[in-house]
């Protein structure tokens, strides 16, 4: 596009595309470059630190040098990290080449204020084909925006003579993250491989993006259309729009519309999925097709897309299409928006200085989808890739339109709501007299109902409406109807209450224990992760941090858990009030286990050396208290529970003026016994990383592995894995998987010295905690496999809001089994193997038919479905019978 634009203006510019790089043909390259070309820029989409230049640049330099052809040849990097390369970047390259002394090395798309190798990019003219219409849609991951826009572009492409293009952009969150759909259509071929930044039509499908100040309206061309999905009146809209947005709308003559697809979706039975309503509104406003034709095409597309989920789902989409066609409202832009009142000053952030500094300088722009504007210098404090913990607490995404509300009078104080929350947004607190008196307005409290001596406390459940994802898992789990879903706007007065409880209410050690209820009085050290609403994976991980987080090391294999657990600048792993929390690192998909073993050996080597130094101090000191502290530490060296207090006592007893003591204190963070964990999904554990996992467990070292078993490659779009079950539909198994699930647990039990457990926290919460605590206490390797219902399972009744209940159903019918194999039990005269599942009840077929990953097969291959489902049920029954006999085998 840029070359056509420049040559039309008489510029002598061109491009050579290298389509086959290896073997590299210097002869053909030289023939392709005109002899009159005197200045050449070579663009590499790679970075090789330490090299003289990037690969293609080096090859071009060599080819010209050997041929003794003279030319100024410079090299640049572009597109790193999927960075967009718009026309402005290409214009910048040609402007650089036009200089008498262009930079020999440069980078496109960033503001490099450290090495000053970036090129300045100026506002560029529109180089797209004349008449091209450009549309942009800001959605929420999982709300159907992307799917709806895929249908829209197909409809336009199939039912008009126009050329079409669609591209979809995602942030690093899972379901619930930002999605941006870029749609182009026109009468001429479209050759625009870059994001839309000046659109004819822009839609914001999530009201939180407006309240957070996203610069969405800046994408709209003069006279373009801006549609906002919200529940606000015109007066409320004016309050929520930023001053900059109001002025842009006024000055650029933007046609502003609102639509309340949120309430409409509930009315027609679509729940939180507003996509179809908003798609209908787009066609009505864009007028790319006659409205009645567009509505019919949408209905046909909806039937094609959703029939596999049932005719009732299709009908709901049809109703949504009819509703959206006329539901939008034109907003008259007042003259006052031309000179709006300034926005209120942002609240000053409090917290750990390193985290606050990073949030101010890095996270805030990223949080507003403006991270590309950051200069390189902003990342200098994190140049080694290490980010401070706890940044997710500052995001306050506010993406849920409905959040949990606590009803104190119904509460039985079981803490199950906190136990099952995937995002740590609902928590249990105990307030002493002083904390009760200082509590903010709106604080709800109850007398403690059980426990001697607990009457000094008031019990509270608090919800963060700005962090809640609105999944409803807590509401569906609560046994006493003490929770309900309410509009987020109605619950905003509870945000100060939650913030007060987190910041000012102390942990009551006398309430904390390793039970379902007691564990929830310990603050989670994994909070507000970027996982899907209702996610089981982050729920398990959060629970482990409540048990061991203050002395925990985690190596996370690449997958869903590494994405929601460690997106740059937004770490959800955090610290307690003493500054202690999990140390977390992500490794590659294939070597997550080996990486975790390396972390374990690293800290173990340092700690073993400290052991010798402490032993020397114990032998040589005349100080009785110091000697006793050293001996207690040595005595509890391998005990993760008792060694924590012993370490605190040892540190207090050591004299920093004593050279031997000072040497130990210099490495005091390594003194206490660490709880070492490796996290990963089934694609890693069963498939790609299995060799490493097997090796780590075979070492006999004291390291724990937790497998988040979704029975599918969740992070990469739903491919079948060896954890997938018979009859399951997935990518690469569209006709249903024909082979049984790999029994990873039984394989590992064969070693005889590996602790093995299968858990499903929603089926048996106490068994889940027991397995985790037994695994950590076991002085050897352990593996726990946790059943994780997933968004990709398409649970028909309640979706991911029924995640915990779905676990219970899976165990009740025998689809998933609960058991523990503890080699240490033999020494206590107990059976090593315990089957915690009861005899399966009828209902296996009903269970799998409640998930589209199975029921879809009955619509596409009904006879094969019947055969495979029968095999799957037989396989499950045989597995239970086999497990029931292991108690005798492993006595």
N, C-alpha and C positions, 0 to 999 in steps of 0.2 A: 504493500500500500504506500509506504513512504517513498520508495523508489519511483513508483508511478507519479506520485505527487511532485517529486523533485525534478524528474525528467521532463514533466509537462511544463516546468518553469525554466527549462534550458540547462539544468544541472547535469553534469556528466558523472553519473554514479551507477553502480551495479552491484550484483550479488552473485557469488558462487556458492551453491549448496553442495556440501560433501555428503553424499548419500551412502557410499560404502567407504568406511574409514580404514579397515584392515582387510586385505593388504593395501597399504597406501601406495598410490600410483603418482609419483612426482611428475611423470611425463604428461599424464592426462590433466593434472592440476594446472600445469604450466600452459597447456594448450587451451584450457578453459578461461584463463585470465588474459584479457587483452594486453598486447604488448604496450599499449598506450597507458595502462594503469600504473601510476607512479606512487600512489599511496594506498595501502591495504590495511584494513583492520580485521584481525582474526578473532572470532568470538568462540570461546570454549565454555560449555556448560559444565564446568568442573573446576576443582581447585586442588592443586597438588602442592601443599606446603613444602618448602625446601627446594622445589624444582626451579630451574632457571626461568622457565616459562611453562605455560600449559601445553598439553600434548599436541593439539592441532597447530598451535602457534609455532612450536618447535619444528614440526614437520614442514610447515610452509617456509620458515626461515631457512631450513636445510635445503629444501628443493630449489629455492631461488639462489642460494649461495653456490650450490654445486653447478647450477646452470649459468652462473655468472650474470644473472639478470639483476639489475638494480631497481630497487623500490624501497620506499619507507614502509616497513611492516611493523605494526603495533599489535598488541594483544589485549583482549579484554575478557572478563568473566561476566556471564549473564545467567539469569534464571536459577540461581542457586537456591535451594530450599523451596522450589516451586514459585519463586518470586516472579511476579508478572513482568513481562517485557512489552510495554505499550509503545505506540508510535513515538512518544516523547523520548524514549530510550534510544531508538534508532536515529532520530533526528540528532540527538546528542553525539552519536558516533560520527556522523558525517560532519557535524560542526567541528569535532576534534580533529578529524582528518584534514579539514580545511586550514588548520593552523600551520604556521611555518615550522613549529617544533611541537608536534603532538606528543602526548604522554606515551612512553614506551609500554607501560602497563596500566590498565584501568579496570574499574568495576562498574557495572551498570545496576541501577535500581536501588542503590543505597546512598546514604549520606555518610561517607567515610571521612570523619573528622579526626581520625587517628593517624592513618598513613596518607591521607589526602589523595587517594588514587581513584576516587569516584568521579564521574562526569556530572556536571550540572545539567539537570533536566528541566527544561522550560515548558510552559503550557504549549501544547501542540495543536495544530489545526485538525479538524475531523477528516481523517483520510479514508473512512469507510465508503463503500459504494453509495452513490447518490440515491436517495430515496429509501435507504435502509432504516427500518424502525427498530429501536433498541429498547428493551424492557428489562427491568431488574426487580427481583422479589426477595425481600429479606424475611426468612422464616426461622423456625425453631426446629432443630433436629428431631424427627419423629412426628412432626405435626402434619406431614403429608405434602408440604409445599413443593419439595423436589419432585415427588411422584406426579403431582398435579401439573407441574410445568413440563414434565416429560410428555404427559398426555396432550398438553396445549400445543406444544411444538409439533407433535405428530399430527394433530388435527389440522393445524395450519398447513403443514407440508402435504398432507394427503388430500385436502379439500380445496386448495387454492393452487395457483400457478407460481406461488412465491418460493424463493429460496429460503431455507431456514437454517438456523444454527442454535444450539443450546449448550451451555457449559455450566457446571455446578461446582460451587466453591464451599468448602466446609472449614469450620474451625477445629481445634484439637479436642473438643469435648465429644462425648458420645451422644446418644439421643438426648436432646435438651440443649445442644450447642447451637451456634449460629450457622445457618445455611444461607447462601446467596445464589439465586438462580439467574443466569444471564441468558436472555433470549433475543435473537435477532431474526428479522425476516424482511424480505424486500424483493424487488423485481430483478435485481442483478445478482450475479454470483457473490457470495460472502467469503472474504478472505481475511478475517479479523481474528487472529489467534491470541486475543488478549481480553481482559476484563472490560466490561462496559463501565465508563465513568461519566458519561453524559447521556442520560436516557430520556426517551419520550414518555415513558410510563414507569413509575416506581411504586411498589407496594410494600408497606411495612406490616407484616402479619403478626408481629409480637409487640404489644404496647410497651413492654419493658424497655425496648430499644429507644423509644421516645423519651421515657423518663430518665434513662441513663445518659442521654445526650449524644447518641450515635449521630454522626453527620450524614444521615441517610438522605435528607432532602437536597443536600448539595450535589447529589447525583442527577437531579432532574434538570433537563434543559429549560431554557426560557420558554414559558408558555406550556410546559409539559404538565402531566397529571401525577398527583401524589395521593395514594390511597392508604389510609391508616385503619387497621383493624383494632378497635377498642370499644370499651363500654362507656365512654365519656360523652357527656353533653358538650356542646360547643364551648360553654364557659369552662368546663373542666379541661377540655383540650387546650384552651389558651393557657391554663395554669401549668400544664405538663410540658408544653413545647418550650424549648430553650429560646432565649432572646435571639441568638444567631439564626435559629431555624425560622422563627417568625419573620425576621427581617429578610431572609433569603426568599421565603414564600412571597412576601410582599413585593420586593424589588424585582423579582424575576417572573412575576405574573403567573405563579403556579396555580393550577386548578386543583383545589384541595377537596378531598372527599373522605368521609369516615364510613365504616361499616361495623356493626356489632355482630361479627360472625361467632363470637364466643358464646353468647346466649342462644343464637340461632342453632349452633351445632348441638347444644344440649337439647333444644326443643325438638329437633328432628331425629334424635337418637344417635348422633355422631360423637357424643362425648366431648373430648378435647380436640378432635380432629376437625379443624376449620378449613382445611385445604380446598375441599370441593366447593364450598360456598364462595370462597375468595377467587377460585378459578372462574366461576360463573360471573362474578362481578367484573373480573378482568375483561372477559369477552364482551360484556355489556358496555363497558366504558371504552375499550380500545377499538371496537367496531371494525375489527379486521375481517369479520365475517358477518353476514346477516344474523341478528341475534337469535331468531328462531332456529336457524340452521346450526349455529354454534351450540345451542342448548341440546339439540338432538345428537350432534356429534359427541358432545361430552357424555351424554347418557350411554351412548354406544360404547365409548371408551371405558366408562365406569363398569359396565357389564363385563367387558372383556377382562378388566383388571381384577375385579373383585368377585366374580362368579365362583371361583374356587373356594371363597370363604363363605359362600351361601347366598341365596336369593334375598334374604333379609338385609344383608349388608349392601347388596346392589340397590334395593329399594330406598334405603336410607340415603345413599349417595344421590339417587334421582331426586329425592325430596330436597336435599341440600342444594342441588343445581337450580331447582325452581325457586328456592328461597333466596339464593344469592343474586339472582338476575335483577332484582329491583330493590335490594335492601340498603344500598348505599345512599348517603346523604351528602349533598353539596354544601360546603362550608363557605360562607361569605367572609372574605378576608378584610378585616377592618383597617382603616387608614393608620390606626395607632401602631400596627405592626411594623410600619416603616421606621418607627423610632421607639422600639420597645423598651420597657424598663429592664435594667440589668438583672441577671440571675443572682440569686442569693449566694453568698460566699460558701464554699464547700467546708464541711466540718474538718477540723484539724485531726489528723490521724494519731492514734496512740498505740503503743506496743513496743516490741523489741526494736532498737534503733536500726539494725541492719535490715530487718524485714520492712520497716516503715520506709526507709530510704529507697529500697528496691521497688516497693509498691508505688511510691510517688514518682519515681523516675522511669520505671519500666512498665509495671502492671497497669497503671491507670490508662495510658494510651492504648495498650493492648486490649484492655477490658472494654474500650469503646470502639474496637475494631479499627484502630488508627495506629497500630504498631509499626506499620511500614514507614511512618514518619520519624521514627526514632533514629538518632544518629548512632554510629558505631560506639562512640564514647560511653553511651548509656550502659553498655554491656561490659565495660572494662572491669568492674568489680566481680563479674561472673565469668571472666575470661577462661577459667578452668572448667566451666560447666557446672559449678557447684552453686546452687541457689539456696537462700535461707528458707527455713521451714515456715509454714503457717500463713502463706500469702493468700490462700483461698478464702480466708476469713474476711478479707477486704473486698472480695468481688461483689458480694451482695447482688446477685444476678437478677433476682426478682422476676423470673420468667414464668412462674406458676400463676394462673388466674384464680385457682382455688387452692387453699392451704388448710392444714389441720387446725382445728379449734378444740381446746380442752374443756370438758364439762365436768368440773370438780365434783359435783354432787353424785355423779355416777361412778366415780373412780374407786377401784379397789386397791390401788397402789401396787400393782404387780410389776410395773416397769416394762411390760412386754412391748409397749409402743416404742420406747427408746431402744430396746433390744433389737427390733427389726428394722429400724430406720436406716436406709442405705446412705444417707447424707449427713447424719448426726445433727439434724435440724430440730429434733424433738428430744428433750433430755429431762432426766429426773434430778431434782435438787432437794437438799435438806437445809433449811435455814434456821440458824440459831436466833436468839432473841434480838441481838443487835442487827443482824441482817434483815430480820423481819421489819424492824423499825425503819431501816433505811431504804426499804424496797420502794420502787417507783409506783406511781399511780397505775392501776390496771393489773397489778400483781395478784394472782389467784393462789390461795394456799389452803391446805387442809391439815388437821391434826393427824399425827401418825396413828395408824389404826392398830399396829402390832409392834411388839418388841419392848422388853423391859428397859426403862431408862430413856426411851425414845420420845417421851412426851415433851422433852425440852426443844424438840425440833418441830418445824412446820414442813409439810411435804408439798412439793410443787412440780408440775409438769409445765415446761415452757417450750414454745415453738418460735422459731425464727422465720417469719413470713417472707423475708427477702432471700432466704437460702433454701426454703422448702421447694421441692420440685413438683409437689402436688400429685404424687403417685397414689396416695391413699392406702399404702401398705399398713400404716399404723391404725387407720380407721378399720380396715378389714380384719386386723389381728386382735384388736381390743375386745376382751371377753365381756365387757360390761357397758358397752355403748357410751363410753366416756369421751369419745372423740367424734367429730363430724367435720366434713369439708365445708368451708365457708369461703366467700370471696376474699381474695387477698387484700383488697382495699379495706374491708371491714376489720381486718386483723392487724393493720399496721401499727396500732397502739401497743401491740405486744412485742414489737421489735426492741424498744427500750427495756422492756422486762427481761427478754432473753439476754440482751447485752449485759444488763446488770448481773444476772445470775452467773453468766460465764466469767465476767471480770471480777466480781466482788464476793461471790458466795464461795466459801472455802469447801474443800473436800472433807467430808466427815469420815475419818479413817475407821471409826467404830461401826460404820454401815457397810463398808466395802468388803466384799468377799468374792469368792469365785462361784457364785450362783447367778441365775438369770437376773434376779432382783438386785443383789448386791453388786454385781459387776457394773450395773448402770449408774451407780453413784460415783464411779471413777470416771473422770472426764475422758472422752474419746480423743486419741491422738492421731486420728484420721477424720477430718471434717470437711464437708462441702466439696467432695471430689466431683470430677466431671463425668461421672458414670450416668448411665441411663436412669430415668425415673423408675424406681422399684428394683434396681439392680441387686442381685444376691451377692455378687462378688465383693463389692465394697462393704456390704453388711458383715460378711465374714471377716474381712480384713480389719474393719473398725473394731469388731469385738476383740480380736487378738491384741490390738493396741491398748484396749482397756485393761487387758490382763497383764501385758508385758511391755507396753510401749515405752516406758521410761528407761528401759535398758535393752532395747531391741535393735537389731540390724536386719535389713531386708534387701535381698537381691531379687529384682523383679524381671522375669523373662519378658520379652516383648510380646504384646498382645493387649487385649482390652485393659487389663489391670495396670499395664505400664502407661497407657494413655490417660485413663482417669486418675492414675496415681502420681503422675510426674510431668505434666505439661509444663514447659518452660515458664518460669516466673509465677506459676500459680500452684505451688506445692500444697497439697491437702494434708500431707503429714505435718504434724505440728508438735509443739512442746507444752509441757505442763508449767505451772507457776514457778517451778524451780529451774526452768530452762532445759529440762530433759525430755527427749522424745526419740522416735525412731530415726536411725540413719538409713536412708533409702538410696538405692542406686539401680539403674536399669541396664540390663545387658541385652545382647542380641537374642533373637528367637531361638537359635540353635544351641547356644552355650550358656543359658541362664543358670543351669545347675552348677557348671564348672566355675562360673563367675562367683556364685554364692559360696562355693567351697573355698575359693581363693580369699574372699573376704573373711571367712571363718578362720582359715589358717593364718591370715595376716594378724588379726587381733589375738589369736591364740599364741602365736610366737612371741608377741610383745608381752602378753600376760604371763606366759611361762617364765620369761626372763625376769619379770617383776617378782614372781614367786620366789626365785632364788635370792633376790635382794631382800625381800621381806623376811625370809628365813634367816638370812645373815643378821638382820637387825634384831630379830627375836633372840638370837643366840648371844649377841654382843651387848645389848642394852642393859643398863642398870635400872631403867625406869620400869617399875612393875606394871603400871597402867599401859605403857607402850608395849611391853612384852605380851601382856594379856590380849591386847588388840591384835597384835601380829599373829598370835597363836590361834585366836578365834577366826581370823581371816583365812589362815592356812587350813584350819579344820573344816571350814565351810566352802573351801575353794571350788568344789564341783557342784555345789548346791545352789541352784538359781534363786531359790526363795530366801534362804537364810544369809546368803553371801551379800545381799544388797545392804542390809543393816550393818553387817560386819565390815563392809567397805567404808561406810560412813564413819564408823567408830575408828577405823584404822587411820583414815585421813585426818580426823580430829586429833589423834594421838601422836602423829608424826611431827617432829620438830623441823621446821624449814631451815633452821640454822645448822642442822646436822647434815653433813655432806651425803651420807647414805640415805637419810630420809628425804633430802631434797631431790635426789635422783629418782626416787619413787614418786614423789609428788609431781615431778615434771611430766609424768605419764599417768596421772591419777585417773584420767578418763578410761583407762584400760584395766583398772583394778577389779571392778565388779564383773561378775560372770554375766556375759551377754546372752540374750535370747536370740539365736541366729535362725533366720527364716529365709526360705526361697519361695516366692510366689510365682504362679504362672497358670495358664489355662490348659485345657485338654489338648489343644493342637500342639502345644509345646510338650506336655508331659507324656501323652500317648504316642505322639508322632515324631516331630522334628527334633525335639530335645530329649527323646527317650534314652538314647545311649548315655548322655551325660547324667541324666537323672539316675539311671541304674548304677553308674559308676560312683556317684556321690553316696548313694545309700549303701553301696558295697564297701565303702571305706570304713564303716563302723563308727564314724565321727559323730559327735553330739550336735547334729544339725537337723532342723525341721523343714519339711516341705509341705506347703498347702497348695492343692490343685483345685482351681475353680472350674468345675466340670459343667460346661454348657452343652456338651455333646455335639459341638459344631464349632468351626472356626468363626467365632463371632466377630472378631475385629476386622476380618478381611471380606465380609459379605456373606458368610453362611455356607462355607464349603464343608462337605462331609469329612469327618476325621475317624480314627479308629475308635473313638469314644462314641460315635454315632450308633444308634440302635437299628435293629432290623425293622424295615418298613418306613424309616424316617426319610422324608424328602428334603434334599439339600442340594446345593450346587455340586455337580459331579455325581449326584445320585437322584436325578430328577424322576426316575421311575421307582424310587424307594430303595434304600440300602438293603442288599440281599444277604449280607453277612452280619454275624453277631458282634456285639461290643467286646472290645478287648478288656479282659479282667485284670487291670493294672494292680488292683489291691491283692488279688490272689498270687500274682507273679511275685510281688514283693514279700509276701508272707513266706515264700519258699526259703528265703535267707535264714529265717529263724531268729535273727537278731535285729530286725527292723520293726519298729512300732508301726502298725498299719490301722487306719480307721476310715470308715465311710460315714459321713454325717449329712443331715439335712435339717438345718436349724429350725425351719418352720414345722417340721414333723415332730421333733423331740428336742426342744431347746436345751434341756438339762444334759442330754446325751452329747450334744455338740460341745458344750463347755467342758464336760468331763473328758472327752476325747482330746481337746486342745490342751487341757492341763496335764493329762497323763503323758501326752506326747512331749511336752516341754520338760516334764519331770524325768522322763526316761533318759538314762545316761548313754544315749546312742542315737542312731539315725531314726527319724520318723517320717511318715507320709500320711497326710490326711486328705481325703478326696471329698470335697463338698459339692453336693448337687446344687446347680444354679439354673433355675428357670431363666429364660432369656427373651428379650424383645423379639428375637428371630423365631421363637417357638410359636408366636401368634396365639396366645392363650385366649380362647373365645369368651370366657366368662370373667370379665373384670380386667383383662390384660395384665400388665405387670403390677397393677395394684393388688392382684391376687397371688403374687409371687410366693409368699410364705404359705398360703393355703394350698397352692399347687404342689409344694414340697410334701405337705401332709398327704395329699391325694396320691402322690407317687409312691410313698412308702406304704400307705394303707393297702393299695392294690398289688404290691409286690414289684412295681416297676423299678424301684430303687430300694436297696437294703441298707440298714444301719447295723454296724458291727464294729468291734474293737479287738485288735490282736496286740496284746501287751506281753512281750517276752519276760518282763520283770515280774509279772504276776506269779510265775512258776516258783520263784524263790519264796513267795509268801504262801505257798500251798494252794493257790487259786488257779482255775483254768486260764490259760493264756488267751483263749478266744472266747468272746462274748457276743452272741447274736442279740442285738437290741431290737430288731424288728420282730413283730408278731407274725403269726401265720397270715399270709395275704388273704384279703377278703375279695369276693367277686367284684369286678368293676374295672379290670385291666383295660378292656376295650373301650369302656366309657371314658376312662382317663385319657387315653391317647387320642380319642376322637374329639376331645376338648381342646386340642392344639392343632392348628392348621398345618404344622410340619408333618402330621400324620393324616389328618382328615382330607387334605388336598389330594392324596393318592387315590381315595375312593372316587373322586370325580374324574381324574385323568386315566387311571388304570384300575377300575373297580375289581376285576377278577384277580389281578396281581395283589391288590391291597388285601383282599380276603386271605390269600395264601400267606403273604408275609406277616400279616397281623396274627394269624393263627400260630405261625412259627415263633413270632416274638413272644407271645403269651406262654407258649410251651417252654421257651428258653428261660423266661423269667421264673416260671414254676420250678424248673430243674435247677436253676441257680440257687433258689431258696433251699431246696432239699439238700443240695450239696453243701451250702453254708451251715445248715442245721447239723450236719455231721462233723463239722470241723471242731466242735467243742470236744468231741472224743479224740479226734486226731491230734489236737494240740494241747492235751492235758499235760 
